[in-house]
Amino acid sequence: MDPHLLRTFVAVLDHRSFSTAATALGYTQSAVSQHIAALETDLGTRLVERRPVAPTPAGARLMEHVPALLLRLDAARADIARLNQAPTTRLALACSPATLGTAVARALARLRAGTRVDVEVRVLSREAVIEDVLTARADLGLVDGITAPSDPLPLPDLGPTTTLAAAEEPLAVILPLDHPLAERRSLRLPDLTQARWIDAPDSAVPLERLRSVCRADGFPSRIRHRGTDLFGLAALAAAGHGLAALPLSSATALPAVAAVPISAPRLIHRTELVHPANPTSPARQLIDLILGTPPIT
């Protein structure tokens, strides 16, 4: 399958329009139609319904594979390009929201105090952090999630990219200060399956993940929070829109909400460093500072 045809296929289905996809890609509408026809000929089946534009069952199945395929191709290109990369004094760090805490901020300060590194920090969704590292838009990434103590995060296949444990801490629920459970010393997630929750997969623990670890349905949501703003999430929780699960350090730093640790099931919030097999010198130095290991000289 030609990756150019696959990118056109994704654009058509994303925009639900051949003409809009053509504009986004810089092609003519005729060229887009030819790309889709060529891909359908290659796979021997119709992939896109034309009126209205929508995936066929085969097209929907192909869409389950395409993002990962294209990402691995971009990652391979970026990995080869890194082999000939000149030494740099720039560092791009991509972080999911709950990973950018005091320890990371102090590590960045120590790095900048000892070197002339120009640092850029981007706060992104977990998936976007991984994508930025794989495609060399970021030199280093910090991703987070919940897992059993000492277990690695369930990350996708990252090829030659390396992951390292950076931190583990308790998990907590944020809720309004006047909530009946706000004064509790701890809470059990299975007791909260029927509580109202905020659907905030980019900033808090995704509700699907809570359902998985509790092996239960529930965790209903009437409001969605999209983006990486933890203070906006706290404002929604404080106003009574629902609960959210965060690492304890992030939860206790938020205003106008109570942060109550989760006692069961036995889970921890884990942060992992993600970096290419051959990180830049500034990235390697920051890795050593975050992990508390002596820098390699």
BAGUTOR-472815 format. One record per residue (C-alpha): residue number from 1; residue in one letter; x, y, z. Coordinates in nm, 4 decimals. Example, Ala and Ser with C-alpha at 12.3 -4.5 7.8 and 13.67 -1.06 7.14 Angstrom:
% residues 2
<r resi="1" resn="a" c1="1.2300" c2="-0.4500" c3="0.7800"/>
<r resi="2" resn="s" c1="1.3670" c2="-0.1060" c3="0.7140"/>
This chain:
% residues 297
<r resi="1" resn="m" c1="0.0000" c2="0.0000" c3="0.0000"/>
<r resi="2" resn="d" c1="0.1385" c2="0.3361" c3="-0.1078"/>
<r resi="3" resn="p" c1="0.1585" c2="0.5704" c3="0.1939"/>
<r resi="4" resn="h" c1="0.0600" c2="0.8671" c3="-0.0258"/>
<r resi="5" resn="l" c1="-0.2641" c2="0.6893" c3="-0.1099"/>
<r resi="6" resn="l" c1="-0.3214" c2="0.6087" c3="0.2565"/>
<r resi="7" resn="r" c1="-0.2776" c2="0.9730" c3="0.3566"/>
<r resi="8" resn="t" c1="-0.5316" c2="1.0749" c3="0.0955"/>
<r resi="9" resn="f" c1="-0.7682" c2="0.8065" c3="0.2239"/>
<r resi="10" resn="v" c1="-0.7403" c2="0.9414" c3="0.5801"/>
<r resi="11" resn="a" c1="-0.7956" c2="1.3006" c3="0.4627"/>
<r resi="12" resn="v" c1="-1.1086" c2="1.2091" c3="0.2667"/>
<r resi="13" resn="l" c1="-1.2638" c2="1.0311" c3="0.5637"/>
<r resi="14" resn="d" c1="-1.1540" c2="1.2955" c3="0.8132"/>
<r resi="15" resn="h" c1="-1.3144" c2="1.5721" c3="0.6076"/>
<r resi="16" resn="r" c1="-1.5996" c2="1.3567" c3="0.4731"/>
<r resi="17" resn="s" c1="-1.5393" c2="1.5325" c3="0.1414"/>
<r resi="18" resn="f" c1="-1.3200" c2="1.4765" c3="-0.1644"/>
<r resi="19" resn="s" c1="-1.3010" c2="1.8473" c3="-0.2449"/>
<r resi="20" resn="t" c1="-1.2117" c2="1.9550" c3="0.1113"/>
<r resi="21" resn="a" c1="-0.9489" c2="1.6804" c3="0.1338"/>
<r resi="22" resn="a" c1="-0.8036" c2="1.8004" c3="-0.1975"/>
<r resi="23" resn="t" c1="-0.7738" c2="2.1558" c3="-0.0612"/>
<r resi="24" resn="a" c1="-0.6129" c2="2.0346" c3="0.2624"/>
<r resi="25" resn="l" c1="-0.3599" c2="1.8191" c3="0.0757"/>
<r resi="26" resn="g" c1="-0.2889" c2="2.0650" c3="-0.2056"/>
<r resi="27" resn="y" c1="-0.4179" c2="1.8287" c3="-0.4744"/>
<r resi="28" resn="t" c1="-0.6896" c2="1.8608" c3="-0.7332"/>
<r resi="29" resn="q" c1="-1.0173" c2="1.6839" c3="-0.6618"/>
<r resi="30" resn="s" c1="-0.9485" c2="1.4616" c3="-0.9614"/>
<r resi="31" resn="a" c1="-0.6156" c2="1.3538" c3="-0.8132"/>
<r resi="32" resn="v" c1="-0.7827" c2="1.2669" c3="-0.4832"/>
<r resi="33" resn="s" c1="-1.0421" c2="1.0563" c3="-0.6646"/>
<r resi="34" resn="q" c1="-0.7645" c2="0.8791" c3="-0.8539"/>
<r resi="35" resn="h" c1="-0.5779" c2="0.8066" c3="-0.5286"/>
<r resi="36" resn="i" c1="-0.8861" c2="0.6488" c3="-0.3691"/>
<r resi="37" resn="a" c1="-0.9567" c2="0.4468" c3="-0.6829"/>
<r resi="38" resn="a" c1="-0.5970" c2="0.3241" c3="-0.6942"/>
<r resi="39" resn="l" c1="-0.6073" c2="0.2190" c3="-0.3279"/>
<r resi="40" resn="e" c1="-0.9359" c2="0.0356" c3="-0.3836"/>
<r resi="41" resn="t" c1="-0.7852" c2="-0.1433" c3="-0.6849"/>
<r resi="42" resn="d" c1="-0.4800" c2="-0.2402" c3="-0.4804"/>
<r resi="43" resn="l" c1="-0.6924" c2="-0.3899" c3="-0.2002"/>
<r resi="44" resn="g" c1="-0.9573" c2="-0.5308" c3="-0.4314"/>
<r resi="45" resn="t" c1="-1.2541" c2="-0.3772" c3="-0.2523"/>
<r resi="46" resn="r" c1="-1.4507" c2="-0.0543" c3="-0.2254"/>
<r resi="47" resn="l" c1="-1.3320" c2="0.1565" c3="0.0656"/>
<r resi="48" resn="v" c1="-1.5266" c2="0.4832" c3="0.0419"/>
<r resi="49" resn="e" c1="-1.8913" c2="0.5492" c3="-0.0314"/>
<r resi="50" resn="r" c1="-1.9175" c2="0.8572" c3="-0.2512"/>
<r resi="51" resn="r" c1="-2.2624" c2="1.0010" c3="-0.1685"/>
<r resi="52" resn="p" c1="-2.2458" c2="1.0788" c3="0.1149"/>
<r resi="53" resn="v" c1="-1.8740" c2="1.0281" c3="0.1721"/>
<r resi="54" resn="a" c1="-1.8318" c2="0.7588" c3="0.4354"/>
<r resi="55" resn="p" c1="-1.6208" c2="0.4480" c3="0.4913"/>
<r resi="56" resn="t" c1="-1.7493" c2="0.1117" c3="0.3748"/>
<r resi="57" resn="p" c1="-1.7062" c2="-0.1756" c3="0.6247"/>
<r resi="58" resn="a" c1="-1.3705" c2="-0.2494" c3="0.4584"/>
<r resi="59" resn="g" c1="-1.2757" c2="0.1201" c3="0.4754"/>
<r resi="60" resn="a" c1="-1.3625" c2="0.1357" c3="0.8447"/>
<r resi="61" resn="r" c1="-1.1437" c2="-0.1686" c3="0.9092"/>
<r resi="62" resn="l" c1="-0.8566" c2="-0.0156" c3="0.7118"/>
<r resi="63" resn="m" c1="-0.8840" c2="0.3025" c3="0.9207"/>
<r resi="64" resn="e" c1="-0.8079" c2="0.0935" c3="1.2290"/>
<r resi="65" resn="h" c1="-0.4654" c2="0.0154" c3="1.0802"/>
<r resi="66" resn="v" c1="-0.3700" c2="0.3285" c3="0.8882"/>
<r resi="67" resn="p" c1="-0.2783" c2="0.5763" c3="1.1675"/>
<r resi="68" resn="a" c1="-0.0316" c2="0.3309" c3="1.3217"/>
<r resi="69" resn="l" c1="0.1125" c2="0.2412" c3="0.9796"/>
<r resi="70" resn="l" c1="0.1703" c2="0.6037" c3="0.8837"/>
<r resi="71" resn="l" c1="0.3138" c2="0.6891" c3="1.2239"/>
<r resi="72" resn="r" c1="0.5681" c2="0.4048" c3="1.2002"/>
<r resi="73" resn="l" c1="0.6714" c2="0.5212" c3="0.8532"/>
<r resi="74" resn="d" c1="0.7211" c2="0.8778" c3="0.9807"/>
<r resi="75" resn="a" c1="0.9070" c2="0.7401" c3="1.2836"/>
<r resi="76" resn="a" c1="1.1424" c2="0.5385" c3="1.0626"/>
<r resi="77" resn="r" c1="1.2195" c2="0.8465" c3="0.8527"/>
<r resi="78" resn="a" c1="1.2851" c2="1.0545" c3="1.1658"/>
<r resi="79" resn="d" c1="1.5024" c2="0.7830" c3="1.3210"/>
<r resi="80" resn="i" c1="1.7259" c2="0.7657" c3="1.0133"/>
<r resi="81" resn="a" c1="1.7501" c2="1.1446" c3="0.9980"/>
<r resi="82" resn="r" c1="1.8682" c2="1.1531" c3="1.3617"/>
<r resi="83" resn="l" c1="2.1758" c2="0.9467" c3="1.2682"/>
<r resi="84" resn="n" c1="2.3155" c2="1.2438" c3="1.0756"/>
<r resi="85" resn="q" c1="2.1908" c2="1.5113" c3="1.3121"/>
<r resi="86" resn="a" c1="2.4448" c2="1.7775" c3="1.4029"/>
<r resi="87" resn="p" c1="2.5112" c2="1.8572" c3="1.7702"/>
<r resi="88" resn="t" c1="2.2495" c2="2.0960" c3="1.9059"/>
<r resi="89" resn="t" c1="2.1872" c2="2.3240" c3="2.2020"/>
<r resi="90" resn="r" c1="1.8097" c2="2.3098" c3="2.1584"/>
<r resi="91" resn="l" c1="1.5757" c2="2.0826" c3="2.3498"/>
<r resi="92" resn="a" c1="1.2080" c2="2.0191" c3="2.2766"/>
<r resi="93" resn="l" c1="1.0287" c2="1.8479" c3="2.5646"/>
<r resi="94" resn="a" c1="0.6746" c2="1.7133" c3="2.5159"/>
<r resi="95" resn="c" c1="0.4741" c2="1.6376" c3="2.8317"/>
<r resi="96" resn="s" c1="0.1306" c2="1.5091" c3="2.9140"/>
<r resi="97" resn="p" c1="-0.0318" c2="1.7513" c3="3.1639"/>
<r resi="98" resn="a" c1="0.0152" c2="1.5618" c3="3.4897"/>
<r resi="99" resn="t" c1="0.3871" c2="1.4972" c3="3.4259"/>
<r resi="100" resn="l" c1="0.4995" c2="1.8599" c3="3.4300"/>
<r resi="101" resn="g" c1="0.5504" c2="1.8848" c3="3.8041"/>
<r resi="102" resn="t" c1="0.8033" c2="2.0395" c3="4.0396"/>
<r resi="103" resn="a" c1="1.0675" c2="1.7703" c3="3.9865"/>
<r resi="104" resn="v" c1="1.0697" c2="1.8160" c3="3.6088"/>
<r resi="105" resn="a" c1="1.0678" c2="2.1967" c3="3.6393"/>
<r resi="106" resn="r" c1="1.3677" c2="2.1808" c3="3.8758"/>
<r resi="107" resn="a" c1="1.5505" c2="1.9432" c3="3.6431"/>
<r resi="108" resn="l" c1="1.4990" c2="2.1912" c3="3.3579"/>
<r resi="109" resn="a" c1="1.6309" c2="2.4743" c3="3.5776"/>
<r resi="110" resn="r" c1="1.9434" c2="2.2735" c3="3.6616"/>
<r resi="111" resn="l" c1="1.9960" c2="2.1923" c3="3.2955"/>
<r resi="112" resn="r" c1="1.9718" c2="2.5567" c3="3.1913"/>
<r resi="113" resn="a" c1="2.1949" c2="2.6677" c3="3.4796"/>
<r resi="114" resn="g" c1="2.4770" c2="2.4400" c3="3.3669"/>
<r resi="115" resn="t" c1="2.4432" c2="2.4743" c3="2.9893"/>
<r resi="116" resn="r" c1="2.3346" c2="2.7188" c3="2.7202"/>
<r resi="117" resn="v" c1="2.0337" c2="2.5113" c3="2.6161"/>
<r resi="118" resn="d" c1="1.7339" c2="2.6717" c3="2.4494"/>
<r resi="119" resn="v" c1="1.4320" c2="2.4820" c3="2.5891"/>
<r resi="120" resn="e" c1="1.0821" c2="2.4482" c3="2.4497"/>
<r resi="121" resn="v" c1="0.8147" c2="2.2726" c3="2.6587"/>
<r resi="122" resn="r" c1="0.4905" c2="2.1560" c3="2.4965"/>
<r resi="123" resn="v" c1="0.1976" c2="2.0196" c3="2.6987"/>
<r resi="124" resn="l" c1="0.0043" c2="1.7687" c3="2.4864"/>
<r resi="125" resn="s" c1="-0.2212" c2="1.4676" c3="2.5103"/>
<r resi="126" resn="r" c1="-0.0471" c2="1.1373" c3="2.5873"/>
<r resi="127" resn="e" c1="-0.0888" c2="1.0154" c3="2.2297"/>
<r resi="128" resn="a" c1="0.0490" c2="1.3405" c3="2.0887"/>
<r resi="129" resn="v" c1="0.3558" c2="1.3218" c3="2.3165"/>
<r resi="130" resn="i" c1="0.4443" c2="0.9780" c3="2.1813"/>
<r resi="131" resn="e" c1="0.3832" c2="1.0893" c3="1.8232"/>
<r resi="132" resn="d" c1="0.6052" c2="1.3972" c3="1.8669"/>
<r resi="133" resn="v" c1="0.8934" c2="1.1875" c3="2.0007"/>
<r resi="134" resn="l" c1="0.8600" c2="0.9236" c3="1.7286"/>
<r resi="135" resn="t" c1="0.8555" c2="1.1836" c3="1.4511"/>
<r resi="136" resn="a" c1="1.1383" c2="1.3974" c3="1.6003"/>
<r resi="137" resn="r" c1="0.9187" c2="1.6987" c3="1.6725"/>
<r resi="138" resn="a" c1="1.0274" c2="1.6464" c3="2.0344"/>
<r resi="139" resn="d" c1="1.3635" c2="1.5252" c3="2.1654"/>
<r resi="140" resn="l" c1="1.2154" c2="1.3779" c3="2.4806"/>
<r resi="141" resn="g" c1="0.8682" c2="1.2961" c3="2.6088"/>
<r resi="142" resn="l" c1="0.7002" c2="1.2431" c3="2.9449"/>
<r resi="143" resn="v" c1="0.3836" c2="1.0335" c3="2.9465"/>
<r resi="144" resn="d" c1="0.1727" c2="0.9113" c3="3.2343"/>
<r resi="145" resn="g" c1="-0.0971" c2="0.6628" c3="3.3239"/>
<r resi="146" resn="i" c1="-0.2186" c2="0.4297" c3="3.5950"/>
<r resi="147" resn="t" c1="-0.0970" c2="0.0770" c3="3.6494"/>
<r resi="148" resn="a" c1="-0.0238" c2="-0.1772" c3="3.9203"/>
<r resi="149" resn="p" c1="0.2802" c2="-0.0903" c3="4.1350"/>
<r resi="150" resn="s" c1="0.6087" c2="-0.1412" c3="3.9455"/>
<r resi="151" resn="d" c1="0.4298" c2="-0.2426" c3="3.6224"/>
<r resi="152" resn="p" c1="0.5190" c2="-0.0512" c3="3.3034"/>
<r resi="153" resn="l" c1="0.2604" c2="0.1607" c3="3.1269"/>
<r resi="154" resn="p" c1="0.0662" c2="-0.0145" c3="2.8485"/>
<r resi="155" resn="l" c1="0.2210" c2="0.1869" c3="2.5631"/>
<r resi="156" resn="p" c1="0.1974" c2="0.1035" c3="2.1913"/>
<r resi="157" resn="d" c1="0.4825" c2="-0.0492" c3="1.9947"/>
<r resi="158" resn="l" c1="0.7442" c2="0.2267" c3="1.9853"/>
<r resi="159" resn="g" c1="1.0062" c2="0.0535" c3="1.7697"/>
<r resi="160" resn="p" c1="1.3630" c2="0.1500" c3="1.8684"/>
<r resi="161" resn="t" c1="1.2384" c2="0.4171" c3="2.1089"/>
<r resi="162" resn="t" c1="1.3304" c2="0.3701" c3="2.4757"/>
<r resi="163" resn="t" c1="1.1073" c2="0.4137" c3="2.7823"/>
<r resi="164" resn="l" c1="1.2357" c2="0.4660" c3="3.1361"/>
<r resi="165" resn="a" c1="1.0437" c2="0.4866" c3="3.4629"/>
<r resi="166" resn="a" c1="1.0629" c2="0.8424" c3="3.5959"/>
<r resi="167" resn="a" c1="0.8234" c2="0.8509" c3="3.8930"/>
<r resi="168" resn="e" c1="0.5478" c2="0.6661" c3="4.0752"/>
<r resi="169" resn="e" c1="0.2974" c2="0.8201" c3="4.3159"/>
<r resi="170" resn="p" c1="-0.0512" c2="0.7600" c3="4.4597"/>
<r resi="171" resn="l" c1="-0.3668" c2="0.8334" c3="4.2663"/>
<r resi="172" resn="a" c1="-0.6355" c2="1.0712" c3="4.3925"/>
<r resi="173" resn="v" c1="-0.9880" c2="1.1867" c3="4.3110"/>
<r resi="174" resn="i" c1="-1.0684" c2="1.5580" c3="4.2883"/>
<r resi="175" resn="l" c1="-1.4130" c2="1.6710" c3="4.3988"/>
<r resi="176" resn="p" c1="-1.5832" c2="1.9898" c3="4.5278"/>
<r resi="177" resn="l" c1="-1.4831" c2="2.1099" c3="4.8740"/>
<r resi="178" resn="d" c1="-1.8435" c2="2.0738" c3="4.9933"/>
<r resi="179" resn="h" c1="-1.8850" c2="1.7226" c3="4.8533"/>
<r resi="180" resn="p" c1="-1.9990" c2="1.4644" c3="5.1149"/>
<r resi="181" resn="l" c1="-1.6815" c2="1.2607" c3="5.0492"/>
<r resi="182" resn="a" c1="-1.4374" c2="1.5537" c3="5.0579"/>
<r resi="183" resn="e" c1="-1.3322" c2="1.4891" c3="5.4197"/>
<r resi="184" resn="r" c1="-1.2589" c2="1.1196" c3="5.3711"/>
<r resi="185" resn="r" c1="-0.9012" c2="1.0034" c3="5.4268"/>
<r resi="186" resn="s" c1="-0.9249" c2="0.7732" c3="5.1237"/>
<r resi="187" resn="l" c1="-1.1743" c2="0.6426" c3="4.8684"/>
<r resi="188" resn="r" c1="-1.2311" c2="0.3148" c3="4.6839"/>
<r resi="189" resn="l" c1="-1.2835" c2="0.3427" c3="4.3092"/>
<r resi="190" resn="p" c1="-1.5378" c2="0.0564" c3="4.2999"/>
<r resi="191" resn="d" c1="-1.7573" c2="0.2642" c3="4.5361"/>
<r resi="192" resn="l" c1="-1.7573" c2="0.5513" c3="4.2833"/>
<r resi="193" resn="t" c1="-1.8665" c2="0.3710" c3="3.9683"/>
<r resi="194" resn="q" c1="-2.2107" c2="0.5367" c3="3.9816"/>
<r resi="195" resn="a" c1="-2.0841" c2="0.8820" c3="4.0744"/>
<r resi="196" resn="r" c1="-2.0855" c2="1.1544" c3="3.8096"/>
<r resi="197" resn="w" c1="-1.7477" c2="1.1914" c3="3.6362"/>
<r resi="198" resn="i" c1="-1.5842" c2="1.4352" c3="3.3966"/>
<r resi="199" resn="d" c1="-1.4719" c2="1.2770" c3="3.0698"/>
<r resi="200" resn="a" c1="-1.1206" c2="1.4282" c3="3.0373"/>
<r resi="201" resn="p" c1="-0.8957" c2="1.1754" c3="2.8591"/>
<r resi="202" resn="d" c1="-0.6210" c2="1.4260" c3="2.7721"/>
<r resi="203" resn="s" c1="-0.5708" c2="1.5596" c3="3.1255"/>
<r resi="204" resn="a" c1="-0.7104" c2="1.3078" c3="3.3774"/>
<r resi="205" resn="v" c1="-0.7188" c2="0.9284" c3="3.3865"/>
<r resi="206" resn="p" c1="-0.9479" c2="0.8232" c3="3.0963"/>
<r resi="207" resn="l" c1="-1.2800" c2="0.6834" c3="3.2106"/>
<r resi="208" resn="e" c1="-1.2321" c2="0.3738" c3="2.9937"/>
<r resi="209" resn="r" c1="-0.9150" c2="0.3034" c3="3.1909"/>
<r resi="210" resn="l" c1="-1.1042" c2="0.3334" c3="3.5205"/>
<r resi="211" resn="r" c1="-1.3687" c2="0.0918" c3="3.3931"/>
<r resi="212" resn="s" c1="-1.0934" c2="-0.1494" c3="3.2891"/>
<r resi="213" resn="v" c1="-0.9055" c2="-0.1519" c3="3.6188"/>
<r resi="214" resn="c" c1="-1.2290" c2="-0.1800" c3="3.8179"/>
<r resi="215" resn="r" c1="-1.3630" c2="-0.4446" c3="3.5798"/>
<r resi="216" resn="a" c1="-1.6972" c2="-0.2715" c3="3.5947"/>
<r resi="217" resn="d" c1="-1.9249" c2="-0.0539" c3="3.3875"/>
<r resi="218" resn="g" c1="-2.0269" c2="0.2810" c3="3.5200"/>
<r resi="219" resn="f" c1="-1.8266" c2="0.6038" c3="3.5628"/>
<r resi="220" resn="p" c1="-2.0990" c2="0.7995" c3="3.3788"/>
<r resi="221" resn="s" c1="-2.0181" c2="1.1399" c3="3.2332"/>
<r resi="222" resn="r" c1="-2.2397" c2="1.4299" c3="3.1286"/>
<r resi="223" resn="i" c1="-1.9637" c2="1.6724" c3="3.0413"/>
<r resi="224" resn="r" c1="-1.6465" c2="1.6373" c3="2.8324"/>
<r resi="225" resn="h" c1="-1.3243" c2="1.8282" c3="2.8890"/>
<r resi="226" resn="r" c1="-1.0949" c2="1.8285" c3="2.5858"/>
<r resi="227" resn="g" c1="-0.7442" c2="1.9643" c3="2.6135"/>
<r resi="228" resn="t" c1="-0.4627" c2="1.9734" c3="2.8663"/>
<r resi="229" resn="d" c1="-0.5715" c2="2.2504" c3="3.1069"/>
<r resi="230" resn="l" c1="-0.5714" c2="2.1046" c3="3.4583"/>
<r resi="231" resn="f" c1="-0.6978" c2="2.4303" c3="3.6105"/>
<r resi="232" resn="g" c1="-0.9953" c2="2.4275" c3="3.3745"/>
<r resi="233" resn="l" c1="-1.0613" c2="2.0679" c3="3.4762"/>
<r resi="234" resn="a" c1="-1.0451" c2="2.1699" c3="3.8447"/>
<r resi="235" resn="a" c1="-1.2932" c2="2.4522" c3="3.7830"/>
<r resi="236" resn="l" c1="-1.5415" c2="2.2031" c3="3.6365"/>
<r resi="237" resn="a" c1="-1.4931" c2="1.9662" c3="3.9305"/>
<r resi="238" resn="a" c1="-1.5277" c2="2.2494" c3="4.1830"/>
<r resi="239" resn="a" c1="-1.8565" c2="2.3545" c3="4.0214"/>
<r resi="240" resn="g" c1="-1.9977" c2="2.0060" c3="4.0695"/>
<r resi="241" resn="h" c1="-1.9811" c2="1.8772" c3="3.7121"/>
<r resi="242" resn="g" c1="-1.8142" c2="1.5540" c3="3.8208"/>
<r resi="243" resn="l" c1="-1.5107" c2="1.3792" c3="3.9627"/>
<r resi="244" resn="a" c1="-1.1719" c2="1.3201" c3="3.7989"/>
<r resi="245" resn="a" c1="-0.8726" c2="1.0996" c3="3.8836"/>
<r resi="246" resn="l" c1="-0.5251" c2="1.2540" c3="3.8901"/>
<r resi="247" resn="p" c1="-0.1864" c2="1.1898" c3="4.0486"/>
<r resi="248" resn="l" c1="-0.1913" c2="1.3035" c3="4.4099"/>
<r resi="249" resn="s" c1="0.0725" c2="1.5757" c3="4.3632"/>
<r resi="250" resn="s" c1="-0.1215" c2="1.7351" c3="4.0750"/>
<r resi="251" resn="a" c1="-0.4550" c2="1.6991" c3="4.2541"/>
<r resi="252" resn="t" c1="-0.3371" c2="1.8692" c3="4.5740"/>
<r resi="253" resn="a" c1="-0.1894" c2="2.1601" c3="4.3766"/>
<r resi="254" resn="l" c1="-0.5248" c2="2.2518" c3="4.2191"/>
<r resi="255" resn="p" c1="-0.7404" c2="2.5293" c3="4.3704"/>
<r resi="256" resn="a" c1="-1.0961" c2="2.4982" c3="4.5051"/>
<r resi="257" resn="v" c1="-1.1108" c2="2.1178" c3="4.5029"/>
<r resi="258" resn="a" c1="-1.0485" c2="1.8440" c3="4.7577"/>
<r resi="259" resn="a" c1="-0.7959" c2="1.5738" c3="4.6681"/>
<r resi="260" resn="v" c1="-0.8692" c2="1.2374" c3="4.8289"/>
<r resi="261" resn="p" c1="-0.6263" c2="0.9459" c3="4.7755"/>
<r resi="262" resn="i" c1="-0.7541" c2="0.6231" c3="4.6196"/>
<r resi="263" resn="s" c1="-0.6981" c2="0.3181" c3="4.8401"/>
<r resi="264" resn="a" c1="-0.8427" c2="0.0444" c3="4.6171"/>
<r resi="265" resn="p" c1="-0.7785" c2="-0.1118" c3="4.3794"/>
<r resi="266" resn="r" c1="-0.4046" c2="-0.0989" c3="4.4410"/>
<r resi="267" resn="l" c1="-0.2919" c2="0.1418" c3="4.1699"/>
<r resi="268" resn="i" c1="-0.0205" c2="0.3980" c3="4.1187"/>
<r resi="269" resn="h" c1="0.0206" c2="0.6894" c3="3.8835"/>
<r resi="270" resn="r" c1="0.3337" c2="0.6247" c3="3.6782"/>
<r resi="271" resn="t" c1="0.5382" c2="0.8657" c3="3.4663"/>
<r resi="272" resn="e" c1="0.7720" c2="0.7357" c3="3.1980"/>
<r resi="273" resn="l" c1="1.0385" c2="0.9045" c3="2.9879"/>
<r resi="274" resn="v" c1="1.0205" c2="0.8300" c3="2.6162"/>
<r resi="275" resn="h" c1="1.3214" c2="0.9048" c3="2.4006"/>
<r resi="276" resn="p" c1="1.4828" c2="0.7851" c3="2.0773"/>
<r resi="277" resn="a" c1="1.7632" c2="0.5295" c3="2.0815"/>
<r resi="278" resn="n" c1="2.0175" c2="0.8057" c3="2.0170"/>
<r resi="279" resn="p" c1="1.9016" c2="1.1106" c3="2.2151"/>
<r resi="280" resn="t" c1="2.0653" c2="1.4483" c3="2.1703"/>
<r resi="281" resn="s" c1="2.3160" c2="1.5632" c3="2.4311"/>
<r resi="282" resn="p" c1="2.0713" c2="1.8075" c3="2.5984"/>
<r resi="283" resn="a" c1="1.8048" c2="1.5352" c3="2.6086"/>
<r resi="284" resn="r" c1="2.0487" c2="1.2889" c3="2.7667"/>
<r resi="285" resn="q" c1="2.1475" c2="1.5460" c3="3.0290"/>
<r resi="286" resn="l" c1="1.7841" c2="1.6142" c3="3.1167"/>
<r resi="287" resn="i" c1="1.7129" c2="1.2420" c3="3.1390"/>
<r resi="288" resn="d" c1="1.9969" c2="1.2041" c3="3.3899"/>
<r resi="289" resn="l" c1="1.8710" c2="1.5005" c3="3.5932"/>
<r resi="290" resn="i" c1="1.5120" c2="1.3718" c3="3.6037"/>
<r resi="291" resn="l" c1="1.6217" c2="1.0223" c3="3.6994"/>
<r resi="292" resn="g" c1="1.8712" c2="1.1536" c3="3.9542"/>
<r resi="293" resn="t" c1="2.1650" c2="0.9748" c3="3.7933"/>
<r resi="294" resn="p" c1="2.5091" c2="1.1356" c3="3.7534"/>
<r resi="295" resn="p" c1="2.5527" c2="1.2795" c3="3.4028"/>
<r resi="296" resn="i" c1="2.7819" c2="1.0865" c3="3.1684"/>
<r resi="297" resn="t" c1="3.1000" c2="1.2800" c3="3.1015"/>
